[in-house]
Amino acid sequence: MNQIAEFFQYLLNSEEIIRTGGLVLITLIIFIENGVFFGFFLPGDYLLFLSGVFAGTKILAVPLWLLLLCIFGAAVVGSLVGYLTGRYFGDRLQNRPDSLFFKKKYIETTREYFLKYGSRTLIVARFLPIVRTFAPILSGLIRMDMRYFMLYNVIGGAIWVVSLVGGGYYFGEKFPWIVDYVHYIIIFFLAVTTFTVIRGYINARKEMKQEKETVSE
């Protein structure tokens, strides 16, 4: 049991992942986190930013172009897998009982974002934990046209990867001492993303309630 707990602690430790797993493990985690329903708990935003920081400081000995290419590819392909999962297994997934790795409320939260933002959710969701994982699945579930899905998938993936990895690389190269404050960076990202998810969900619920009241009147 202790070994299982230690394994999950390792998966949640972005710094350890980058130092020991390198580009291969980073790419694999981004792939899973972007479209496999049980990968929602894996690090996303701050893993991208820290991989850029570590590449900028040369702790991660990978050229920037290769890092960007691998992570972008993992994000796009991972979301495509999520879309296909929702398209062909969505009904079975919705009827699945709640468990440690799946809760129906995650799909409902994502649905709220789709109602608010429409297809743009696939771009907005890239910066929202949990929603990022379930947005492609819900896209497949509602049978979104695959051409539009891939368009938003590629655009969203490019913005997400270039902004976070590129930003991290810039800070790592210009301010190498930033690696001493990795834990503060993780806390910052967790605070911002958690606040954004909760606020977006509450706003979406309010707007839906107002629309229902307007229709009933």
BALOBA-1460 file (C-alpha; in Angstrom, 3 decimals):
// residues 217
<rec num="1" residu="m" x="0.000" y="0.000" z="0.000"/>
<rec num="2" residu="n" x="2.851" y="2.373" z="0.838"/>
<rec num="3" residu="q" x="4.403" y="1.683" z="-2.562"/>
<rec num="4" residu="i" x="1.152" y="2.664" z="-4.303"/>
<rec num="5" residu="a" x="0.948" y="5.892" z="-2.273"/>
<rec num="6" residu="e" x="4.561" y="6.709" z="-3.092"/>
<rec num="7" residu="f" x="3.889" y="6.074" z="-6.788"/>
<rec num="8" residu="f" x="0.993" y="8.548" z="-6.827"/>
<rec num="9" residu="q" x="3.062" y="11.097" z="-4.914"/>
<rec num="10" residu="y" x="5.723" y="10.720" z="-7.575"/>
<rec num="11" residu="l" x="3.195" y="11.272" z="-10.381"/>
<rec num="12" residu="l" x="2.023" y="14.483" z="-8.712"/>
<rec num="13" residu="n" x="5.572" y="15.780" z="-8.209"/>
<rec num="14" residu="s" x="6.365" y="17.746" z="-11.384"/>
<rec num="15" residu="e" x="9.938" y="18.485" z="-10.372"/>
<rec num="16" residu="e" x="10.678" y="14.810" z="-9.743"/>
<rec num="17" residu="i" x="9.019" y="13.800" z="-13.021"/>
<rec num="18" residu="i" x="11.172" y="16.220" z="-14.998"/>
<rec num="19" residu="r" x="14.416" y="15.324" z="-13.219"/>
<rec num="20" residu="t" x="14.037" y="11.543" z="-13.379"/>
<rec num="21" residu="g" x="11.625" y="10.819" z="-16.224"/>
<rec num="22" residu="g" x="12.805" y="13.435" z="-18.694"/>
<rec num="23" residu="l" x="11.052" y="14.177" z="-21.962"/>
<rec num="24" residu="v" x="9.568" y="10.673" z="-22.357"/>
<rec num="25" residu="l" x="7.645" y="10.762" z="-19.068"/>
<rec num="26" residu="i" x="6.580" y="14.393" z="-19.558"/>
<rec num="27" residu="t" x="5.157" y="13.519" z="-22.977"/>
<rec num="28" residu="l" x="3.361" y="10.431" z="-21.634"/>
<rec num="29" residu="i" x="1.755" y="12.321" z="-18.742"/>
<rec num="30" residu="i" x="0.537" y="15.155" z="-20.984"/>
<rec num="31" residu="f" x="-0.941" y="12.575" z="-23.358"/>
<rec num="32" residu="i" x="-2.867" y="10.842" z="-20.557"/>
<rec num="33" residu="e" x="-3.928" y="14.061" z="-18.810"/>
<rec num="34" residu="n" x="-5.423" y="15.513" z="-21.999"/>
<rec num="35" residu="g" x="-7.912" y="12.817" z="-22.878"/>
<rec num="36" residu="v" x="-7.879" y="9.661" z="-20.757"/>
<rec num="37" residu="f" x="-10.635" y="10.039" z="-18.158"/>
<rec num="38" residu="f" x="-8.588" y="8.707" z="-15.231"/>
<rec num="39" residu="g" x="-5.726" y="11.140" z="-15.946"/>
<rec num="40" residu="f" x="-7.491" y="14.282" z="-14.693"/>
<rec num="41" residu="f" x="-5.462" y="14.349" z="-11.449"/>
<rec num="42" residu="l" x="-2.079" y="14.459" z="-13.207"/>
<rec num="43" residu="p" x="-0.119" y="17.727" z="-13.341"/>
<rec num="44" residu="g" x="-0.710" y="19.762" z="-16.483"/>
<rec num="45" residu="d" x="-0.183" y="23.518" z="-16.484"/>
<rec num="46" residu="y" x="2.663" y="23.643" z="-14.023"/>
<rec num="47" residu="l" x="4.328" y="20.568" z="-15.535"/>
<rec num="48" residu="l" x="4.485" y="22.442" z="-18.844"/>
<rec num="49" residu="f" x="5.790" y="25.618" z="-17.249"/>
<rec num="50" residu="l" x="8.383" y="23.800" z="-15.133"/>
<rec num="51" residu="s" x="9.561" y="21.704" z="-18.090"/>
<rec num="52" residu="g" x="10.223" y="25.004" z="-19.872"/>
<rec num="53" residu="v" x="12.041" y="26.373" z="-16.824"/>
<rec num="54" residu="f" x="14.219" y="23.260" z="-16.512"/>
<rec num="55" residu="a" x="14.977" y="23.319" z="-20.237"/>
<rec num="56" residu="g" x="15.897" y="27.004" z="-19.998"/>
<rec num="57" residu="t" x="18.290" y="26.309" z="-17.139"/>
<rec num="58" residu="k" x="19.686" y="23.250" z="-19.010"/>
<rec num="59" residu="i" x="18.752" y="20.915" z="-16.153"/>
<rec num="60" residu="l" x="16.547" y="19.225" z="-18.726"/>
<rec num="61" residu="a" x="18.958" y="18.743" z="-21.632"/>
<rec num="62" residu="v" x="16.400" y="19.041" z="-24.421"/>
<rec num="63" residu="p" x="16.265" y="21.738" z="-27.133"/>
<rec num="64" residu="l" x="13.217" y="23.991" z="-26.938"/>
<rec num="65" residu="w" x="11.877" y="23.011" z="-30.379"/>
<rec num="66" residu="l" x="11.878" y="19.310" z="-29.478"/>
<rec num="67" residu="l" x="10.232" y="19.949" z="-26.116"/>
<rec num="68" residu="l" x="7.494" y="22.022" z="-27.766"/>
<rec num="69" residu="l" x="6.957" y="19.478" z="-30.540"/>
<rec num="70" residu="c" x="6.680" y="16.465" z="-28.212"/>
<rec num="71" residu="i" x="4.345" y="18.151" z="-25.725"/>
<rec num="72" residu="f" x="2.182" y="19.657" z="-28.474"/>
<rec num="73" residu="g" x="1.894" y="16.273" z="-30.180"/>
<rec num="74" residu="a" x="1.005" y="14.573" z="-26.883"/>
<rec num="75" residu="a" x="-1.667" y="17.199" z="-26.120"/>
<rec num="76" residu="v" x="-3.308" y="16.957" z="-29.558"/>
<rec num="77" residu="v" x="-3.190" y="13.155" z="-29.828"/>
<rec num="78" residu="g" x="-4.312" y="12.758" z="-26.209"/>
<rec num="79" residu="s" x="-7.363" y="14.957" z="-26.836"/>
<rec num="80" residu="l" x="-8.129" y="13.014" z="-30.012"/>
<rec num="81" residu="v" x="-8.139" y="9.782" z="-27.998"/>
<rec num="82" residu="g" x="-10.512" y="11.464" z="-25.547"/>
<rec num="83" residu="y" x="-12.804" y="12.505" z="-28.410"/>
<rec num="84" residu="l" x="-12.894" y="8.968" z="-29.829"/>
<rec num="85" residu="t" x="-13.527" y="7.564" z="-26.349"/>
<rec num="86" residu="g" x="-16.527" y="9.850" z="-25.921"/>
<rec num="87" residu="r" x="-17.819" y="9.144" z="-29.421"/>
<rec num="88" residu="y" x="-17.727" y="5.357" z="-29.164"/>
<rec num="89" residu="f" x="-17.887" y="4.671" z="-25.412"/>
<rec num="90" residu="g" x="-19.540" y="7.836" z="-24.071"/>
<rec num="91" residu="d" x="-22.841" y="6.253" z="-23.047"/>
<rec num="92" residu="r" x="-21.036" y="3.537" z="-21.134"/>
<rec num="93" residu="l" x="-18.858" y="6.169" z="-19.442"/>
<rec num="94" residu="q" x="-21.872" y="8.264" z="-18.390"/>
<rec num="95" residu="n" x="-23.511" y="5.234" z="-16.805"/>
<rec num="96" residu="r" x="-20.327" y="4.349" z="-14.961"/>
<rec num="97" residu="p" x="-20.652" y="4.592" z="-11.149"/>
<rec num="98" residu="d" x="-18.562" y="7.172" z="-9.307"/>
<rec num="99" residu="s" x="-15.123" y="6.019" z="-8.213"/>
<rec num="100" residu="l" x="-11.747" y="7.417" z="-7.178"/>
<rec num="101" residu="f" x="-10.806" y="8.031" z="-10.831"/>
<rec num="102" residu="f" x="-14.194" y="9.050" z="-12.212"/>
<rec num="103" residu="k" x="-17.079" y="11.204" z="-11.019"/>
<rec num="104" residu="k" x="-20.125" y="12.175" z="-13.060"/>
<rec num="105" residu="k" x="-19.868" y="15.740" z="-11.778"/>
<rec num="106" residu="y" x="-16.708" y="16.174" z="-13.875"/>
<rec num="107" residu="i" x="-18.727" y="15.617" z="-17.047"/>
<rec num="108" residu="e" x="-21.464" y="17.950" z="-15.784"/>
<rec num="109" residu="t" x="-18.920" y="20.664" z="-14.970"/>
<rec num="110" residu="t" x="-17.508" y="20.344" z="-18.487"/>
<rec num="111" residu="r" x="-21.016" y="20.446" z="-19.943"/>
<rec num="112" residu="e" x="-21.584" y="23.781" z="-18.190"/>
<rec num="113" residu="y" x="-18.519" y="25.200" z="-19.946"/>
<rec num="114" residu="f" x="-19.764" y="23.936" z="-23.313"/>
<rec num="115" residu="l" x="-23.104" y="25.637" z="-22.731"/>
<rec num="116" residu="k" x="-21.314" y="28.882" z="-21.928"/>
<rec num="117" residu="y" x="-18.488" y="28.908" z="-24.473"/>
<rec num="118" residu="g" x="-19.615" y="26.465" z="-27.160"/>
<rec num="119" residu="s" x="-16.809" y="24.962" z="-29.248"/>
<rec num="120" residu="r" x="-14.395" y="27.538" z="-27.836"/>
<rec num="121" residu="t" x="-14.461" y="25.436" z="-24.666"/>
<rec num="122" residu="l" x="-11.806" y="23.252" z="-26.308"/>
<rec num="123" residu="i" x="-9.471" y="26.276" z="-26.286"/>
<rec num="124" residu="v" x="-10.498" y="27.665" z="-22.888"/>
<rec num="125" residu="a" x="-10.391" y="24.186" z="-21.336"/>
<rec num="126" residu="r" x="-6.682" y="23.799" z="-22.066"/>
<rec num="127" residu="f" x="-6.036" y="26.070" z="-19.087"/>
<rec num="128" residu="l" x="-8.564" y="24.393" z="-16.779"/>
<rec num="129" residu="p" x="-7.701" y="21.195" z="-14.891"/>
<rec num="130" residu="i" x="-10.338" y="18.430" z="-15.039"/>
<rec num="131" residu="v" x="-12.257" y="20.329" z="-17.749"/>
<rec num="132" residu="r" x="-9.184" y="19.896" z="-19.971"/>
<rec num="133" residu="t" x="-9.463" y="16.120" z="-19.588"/>
<rec num="134" residu="f" x="-13.217" y="15.805" z="-20.055"/>
<rec num="135" residu="a" x="-13.816" y="18.422" z="-22.789"/>
<rec num="136" residu="p" x="-12.574" y="16.127" z="-25.603"/>
<rec num="137" residu="i" x="-14.603" y="13.227" z="-24.182"/>
<rec num="138" residu="l" x="-17.768" y="15.329" z="-24.081"/>
<rec num="139" residu="s" x="-17.046" y="16.583" z="-27.622"/>
<rec num="140" residu="g" x="-17.149" y="13.002" z="-28.819"/>
<rec num="141" residu="l" x="-20.193" y="12.242" z="-26.689"/>
<rec num="142" residu="i" x="-22.235" y="15.031" z="-28.324"/>
<rec num="143" residu="r" x="-20.933" y="13.999" z="-31.771"/>
<rec num="144" residu="m" x="-19.140" y="17.258" z="-32.563"/>
<rec num="145" residu="d" x="-17.969" y="17.374" z="-36.188"/>
<rec num="146" residu="m" x="-14.459" y="15.940" z="-36.144"/>
<rec num="147" residu="r" x="-13.108" y="18.666" z="-38.459"/>
<rec num="148" residu="y" x="-14.167" y="21.405" z="-36.053"/>
<rec num="149" residu="f" x="-12.931" y="19.389" z="-33.103"/>
<rec num="150" residu="m" x="-9.465" y="18.994" z="-34.619"/>
<rec num="151" residu="l" x="-9.336" y="22.693" z="-35.537"/>
<rec num="152" residu="y" x="-10.017" y="23.789" z="-31.957"/>
<rec num="153" residu="n" x="-7.874" y="20.936" z="-30.644"/>
<rec num="154" residu="v" x="-4.817" y="22.085" z="-32.604"/>
<rec num="155" residu="i" x="-5.355" y="25.808" z="-31.911"/>
<rec num="156" residu="g" x="-5.948" y="25.250" z="-28.196"/>
<rec num="157" residu="g" x="-3.015" y="22.863" z="-27.907"/>
<rec num="158" residu="a" x="-0.666" y="25.291" z="-29.649"/>
<rec num="159" residu="i" x="-1.672" y="28.252" z="-27.439"/>
<rec num="160" residu="w" x="-1.440" y="26.173" z="-24.271"/>
<rec num="161" residu="v" x="1.947" y="24.607" z="-25.025"/>
<rec num="162" residu="v" x="3.686" y="27.645" z="-26.526"/>
<rec num="163" residu="s" x="2.526" y="30.045" z="-23.800"/>
<rec num="164" residu="l" x="3.386" y="27.827" z="-20.821"/>
<rec num="165" residu="v" x="6.470" y="25.986" z="-22.071"/>
<rec num="166" residu="g" x="7.772" y="29.058" z="-23.894"/>
<rec num="167" residu="g" x="7.119" y="31.251" z="-20.874"/>
<rec num="168" residu="g" x="8.851" y="28.788" z="-18.574"/>
<rec num="169" residu="y" x="11.839" y="28.552" z="-20.916"/>
<rec num="170" residu="y" x="12.181" y="32.345" z="-21.002"/>
<rec num="171" residu="f" x="12.153" y="32.619" z="-17.199"/>
<rec num="172" residu="g" x="14.531" y="29.680" z="-16.820"/>
<rec num="173" residu="e" x="17.000" y="31.167" z="-19.282"/>
<rec num="174" residu="k" x="16.822" y="34.750" z="-17.987"/>
<rec num="175" residu="f" x="16.383" y="34.004" z="-14.286"/>
<rec num="176" residu="p" x="18.034" y="30.625" z="-13.556"/>
<rec num="177" residu="w" x="17.628" y="31.112" z="-9.798"/>
<rec num="178" residu="i" x="13.890" y="30.485" z="-10.295"/>
<rec num="179" residu="v" x="14.514" y="26.725" z="-9.921"/>
<rec num="180" residu="d" x="14.982" y="27.352" z="-6.189"/>
<rec num="181" residu="y" x="11.337" y="28.424" z="-5.971"/>
<rec num="182" residu="v" x="9.705" y="25.516" z="-7.802"/>
<rec num="183" residu="h" x="7.296" y="24.728" z="-4.961"/>
<rec num="184" residu="y" x="6.011" y="28.291" z="-4.893"/>
<rec num="185" residu="i" x="5.397" y="28.128" z="-8.650"/>
<rec num="186" residu="i" x="3.346" y="24.941" z="-8.223"/>
<rec num="187" residu="i" x="1.297" y="26.486" z="-5.391"/>
<rec num="188" residu="f" x="0.682" y="29.577" z="-7.529"/>
<rec num="189" residu="f" x="-0.547" y="27.543" z="-10.497"/>
<rec num="190" residu="l" x="-2.748" y="25.365" z="-8.297"/>
<rec num="191" residu="a" x="-4.319" y="28.419" z="-6.656"/>
<rec num="192" residu="v" x="-4.983" y="30.198" z="-9.959"/>
<rec num="193" residu="t" x="-6.390" y="27.174" z="-11.787"/>
<rec num="194" residu="t" x="-8.567" y="26.078" z="-8.847"/>
<rec num="195" residu="f" x="-9.994" y="29.576" z="-8.501"/>
<rec num="196" residu="t" x="-10.625" y="29.781" z="-12.254"/>
<rec num="197" residu="v" x="-12.436" y="26.445" z="-12.410"/>
<rec num="198" residu="i" x="-14.669" y="27.228" z="-9.425"/>
<rec num="199" residu="r" x="-15.436" y="30.760" z="-10.602"/>
<rec num="200" residu="g" x="-16.187" y="29.632" z="-14.166"/>
<rec num="201" residu="y" x="-18.471" y="26.874" z="-12.952"/>
<rec num="202" residu="i" x="-20.386" y="29.202" z="-10.613"/>
<rec num="203" residu="n" x="-20.759" y="31.856" z="-13.336"/>
<rec num="204" residu="a" x="-21.998" y="29.261" z="-15.829"/>
<rec num="205" residu="r" x="-24.569" y="27.998" z="-13.314"/>
<rec num="206" residu="k" x="-25.791" y="31.541" z="-12.634"/>
<rec num="207" residu="e" x="-26.147" y="32.308" z="-16.335"/>
<rec num="208" residu="m" x="-28.074" y="29.083" z="-16.932"/>
<rec num="209" residu="k" x="-30.382" y="29.846" z="-13.997"/>
<rec num="210" residu="q" x="-31.038" y="33.374" z="-15.300"/>
<rec num="211" residu="e" x="-31.784" y="32.010" z="-18.794"/>
<rec num="212" residu="k" x="-34.269" y="29.482" z="-17.375"/>
<rec num="213" residu="e" x="-35.988" y="32.219" z="-15.327"/>
<rec num="214" residu="t" x="-36.204" y="34.433" z="-18.425"/>
<rec num="215" residu="v" x="-37.738" y="31.616" z="-20.482"/>
<rec num="216" residu="s" x="-40.264" y="30.749" z="-17.754"/>
<rec num="217" residu="e" x="-41.389" y="34.372" z="-17.603"/>
